């Protein structure tokens, strides 16, 4: 059983992302506030769960959560602000969507929720001053392997993964030659061979090393 809370605050949000290492598709973040009495014996880091278990957990999390939010950040924004900043921004957007807002935020990984360089705010959704004030006023802690330690981060990891997989299944129908329904945009041999043969799409991240012999492909 994972731990329920990191802080002493009842409205503690866990947040996580999926798709950071992919060549195509969005990076998807989720944020979840769970009730004090929430328990689930099988909930864990989404990477440790089967697809069937993740799909079973998703509606349970959504029904029992006090509030949750999902954000997709598209490849164009990833290419503009880089994948690390995009991952953090996606989580920040999720926090702003929560109602009620959290009193504390726990983040999976070792990157601070608010980086010393400030909030990346030059593309995609532009945070207004009141939103920046909200983000900077809520205390937060980044926790390495937090998705295997705390229920709310694990819940966020499941939602981020399942919503992103759903997104990739949808755009697979538009470009089936890349087989995103199976590889979900990750750099598999099959995916890279399709890129080499057919080129890239609007869903590919052009600043990523799409092929071993290249650093960037032009659209």
MARKE-559136 format. One line per field, with one value per residue (C-alpha): residue number from 1; chain; z, x, y. Coordinates in steps of 0.001 Angstrom, whole numbers, padded with zeros to 6 digits, m for minus. Layout:
// MARKE-559136
i	NUM,...
ch	A,...
w	Z,...
u	X,...
v	Y,...
***
This chain:
// MARKE-559136
i	1,2,3,4,5,6,7,8,9,10,11,12,13,14,15,16,17,18,19,20,21,22,23,24,25,26,27,28,29,30,31,32,33,34,35,36,37,38,39,40,41,42,43,44,45,46,47,48,49,50,51,52,53,54,55,56,57,58,59,60,61,62,63,64,65,66,67,68,69,70,71,72,73,74,75,76,77,78,79,80,81,82,83,84,85,86,87,88,89,90,91,92,93,94,95,96,97,98,99,100,101,102,103,104,105,106,107,108,109,110,111,112,113,114,115,116,117,118,119,120,121,122,123,124,125,126,127,128,129,130,131,132,133,134,135,136,137,138,139,140,141,142,143,144,145,146,147,148,149,150,151,152,153,154,155,156,157,158,159,160,161,162,163,164,165,166,167,168,169,170,171,172,173,174,175,176,177,178,179,180,181,182,183,184,185,186,187,188,189,190,191,192,193,194,195,196,197,198,199,200,201,202,203,204,205,206,207,208,209,210,211,212,213,214,215,216,217,218,219
ch	A,A,A,A,A,A,A,A,A,A,A,A,A,A,A,A,A,A,A,A,A,A,A,A,A,A,A,A,A,A,A,A,A,A,A,A,A,A,A,A,A,A,A,A,A,A,A,A,A,A,A,A,A,A,A,A,A,A,A,A,A,A,A,A,A,A,A,A,A,A,A,A,A,A,A,A,A,A,A,A,A,A,A,A,A,A,A,A,A,A,A,A,A,A,A,A,A,A,A,A,A,A,A,A,A,A,A,A,A,A,A,A,A,A,A,A,A,A,A,A,A,A,A,A,A,A,A,A,A,A,A,A,A,A,A,A,A,A,A,A,A,A,A,A,A,A,A,A,A,A,A,A,A,A,A,A,A,A,A,A,A,A,A,A,A,A,A,A,A,A,A,A,A,A,A,A,A,A,A,A,A,A,A,A,A,A,A,A,A,A,A,A,A,A,A,A,A,A,A,A,A,A,A,A,A,A,A,A,A,A,A,A,A,A,A,A,A,A,A
w	000000,m000983,001419,001326,001962,002061,003851,006614,004162,003260,m000205,m001499,m005258,m006854,m010397,m013035,m016796,m019572,m022971,m022190,m024172,m027236,m030784,m031585,m029843,m026821,m023386,m021144,m017512,m014832,m011366,m008739,m005267,m003442,m000356,003050,003271,m000206,m000324,m003165,m002830,m006505,m007381,m008226,m010683,m014058,m015525,m013031,m014076,m017078,m019592,m018366,m014754,m015736,m017616,m014596,m012249,m014371,m013735,m010057,m009662,m011541,m009504,m006109,m006596,m005097,m008374,m011249,m014453,m017680,m020038,m023418,m024609,m028344,m030217,m031488,m027936,m026901,m029743,m028653,m024921,m024778,m023307,m019689,m019626,m021501,m018951,m016080,m017841,m018540,m014817,m013970,m016335,m014619,m011195,m012427,m013648,m010260,m008280,m005416,m005773,m003745,m000568,m001387,m004515,m004781,m008093,m009449,m010231,m009201,m011142,m009080,m009884,m010062,m011648,m010798,m014380,m013818,m015575,m019330,m020647,m024249,m026198,m026002,m023034,m021649,m017889,m016722,m013594,m011294,m012494,m011939,m008448,m007749,m009009,m007017,m003809,m003387,m001675,m003558,m003250,m005991,m004999,m006849,m007723,m006139,m008346,m006453,m003028,m002877,m003916,m005528,m007742,m008711,m009566,m011687,m013461,m014346,m015675,m017657,m019217,m020097,m021521,m023594,m024883,m025844,m027724,m029577,m030521,m032023,m034160,m035190,m037333,m039170,m039715,m039303,m041062,m037837,m035728,m032839,m031551,m030528,m029898,m028602,m030285,m028494,m030467,m031402,m034356,m036267,m035610,m036729,m039866,m040743,m040216,m042490,m045185,m045020,m043348,m040465,m039570,m037705,m034607,m034597,m032370,m034768,m032084,m031084,m032619,m034767,m036568,m035183,m037953,m037657,m035011,m036756,m039699,m041565,m041996
u	000000,001354,001413,m001642,000014,003421,002324,m000160,m002545,m005787,m005933,m002661,m002335,m000112,001049,002921,003427,003593,005256,008393,010664,008443,009276,005666,002533,002020,003501,000492,000217,m002350,m002973,m005170,m006428,m007620,m009863,m008353,m010023,m008980,m007440,m006549,m004345,m003409,m002726,000934,003261,001544,004712,004361,000772,m000668,m002771,m005831,m005176,m004614,m007908,m009636,m008167,m008901,m012682,m012178,m009719,m011969,m015039,m013341,m011010,m011972,m010796,m008487,m007224,m005477,m003321,m001805,001087,001532,004821,005018,005198,007600,009902,009632,010355,011974,010562,011562,009911,006900,006484,006556,004239,001728,001655,001306,m001665,m003254,m002911,m004693,m007612,m008213,m011269,m010699,m007091,m004574,m002893,000219,001674,003824,005561,007082,010801,013684,012803,011238,007639,008875,012317,014812,014559,010872,007701,007986,005256,006119,004044,000824,m001297,m000018,m000364,m001903,m000504,m003194,m002406,001318,000505,m001473,001315,003996,001930,001354,004211,005516,007997,009513,009900,012110,010017,007068,004687,005660,005487,002355,m001211,m001970,001126,000422,m003152,m001850,000557,m002307,m004473,m001629,m000710,m004251,m005272,m002100,m002559,m006117,m004795,m002192,m004805,m006898,m004130,m003053,m006197,m004887,m001382,m001559,001791,003632,001646,001200,m001588,001142,004255,002459,005087,008088,011341,010843,012670,009369,008553,011968,011858,008504,009970,012893,010547,007668,009131,007491,004077,002714,002712,006473,008852,011319,013878,014210,016675,014111,016679,020016,021969,020163,019543,016626,014293,012661,008910
v	000000,003409,006360,008642,012014,013673,016845,017549,019228,017480,019058,017648,017190,014590,015251,013257,013073,010473,010468,012392,010049,009703,010807,011696,012876,015098,014991,014418,015426,014715,016118,014465,015335,012243,012224,011527,008114,006921,003445,001100,m001972,m002318,001326,001854,003557,003111,001559,m001301,m002032,m003841,m001941,m003841,m002802,000834,000874,m000665,001939,005008,005222,004371,007234,009645,008695,008871,011837,015174,016687,015793,017379,016342,018422,017507,019685,019296,018653,022237,023541,020787,021860,025499,025209,021707,018530,019180,022594,021208,018410,020878,023326,020565,019758,023450,023747,020755,022364,025502,023352,021739,022802,023184,024251,022249,023414,021391,019771,016658,016009,012813,013115,015330,018479,021294,022228,025833,026057,028786,030082,030776,029666,029085,031333,032198,029658,027675,028688,031965,032193,035458,037191,035755,032215,032723,033980,030803,028541,030320,030490,026740,024878,021857,019003,016833,013180,010713,007643,009393,007419,004262,005945,008131,007351,010712,010654,007047,008033,010908,008565,006202,009025,010590,007254,006171,009549,009744,006189,007108,010150,008058,005450,008238,009768,006243,006205,009274,007860,004051,003502,004439,001945,004384,002178,m000259,001850,004984,007182,005697,005163,001516,000013,m000201,003442,004647,002513,004096,007577,006696,005376,007864,010958,012772,014164,017167,014946,014293,016259,017826,018708,015047,012612,010853,008684,007444,009178,012497,015150,016868,016322,019167,019128
***
